Amino acid sequence: MKTAKIVQLKEANIISMTAFNTNELTSYATHTLFCFADNHDTKKDDTKSRIGFFILVDLLINEIENLL
């Protein structure tokens, strides 16, 4: 959280990715992306919720590469 606070003070954009709901990091984020599986029991197996998370990471990396 210390880093997020510093980044926010510098008025830079912060993208947070979280699985289920808001948390302390989302309060500092400029953009929040949620990845979850609402019809799957993630206590036993959270593979389905993680797939969406990994897809978002891949898309973000590709977009950043295109900007550079």
DANORHU-V968219 format. One record per backbone hydrogen bond with DSSP energy under -0.5 kcal/mol. NH is the residue of the N-H (numbers start at 0). CO is the residue of the C=O. Records with the same first field share a line. If there is no record, write none. Layout:
# DANORHU-V968219
NH: CO / CO
This chain:
# DANORHU-V968219
4: 0
5: 1
6: 2
7: 3
8: 4
9: 5
10: 7
11: 6
15: 13 / 30
17: 32
26: 22 / 23
27: 24
28: 24
29: 13
30: 13
32: 15
34: 17
37: 35
39: 36
41: 39
43: 40
44: 40
49: 45
50: 46
51: 47
52: 48
53: 49
54: 50
55: 51
56: 52
57: 53
58: 54
59: 55
60: 56
61: 57
62: 58
63: 59
64: 60
65: 61
66: 62
67: 63
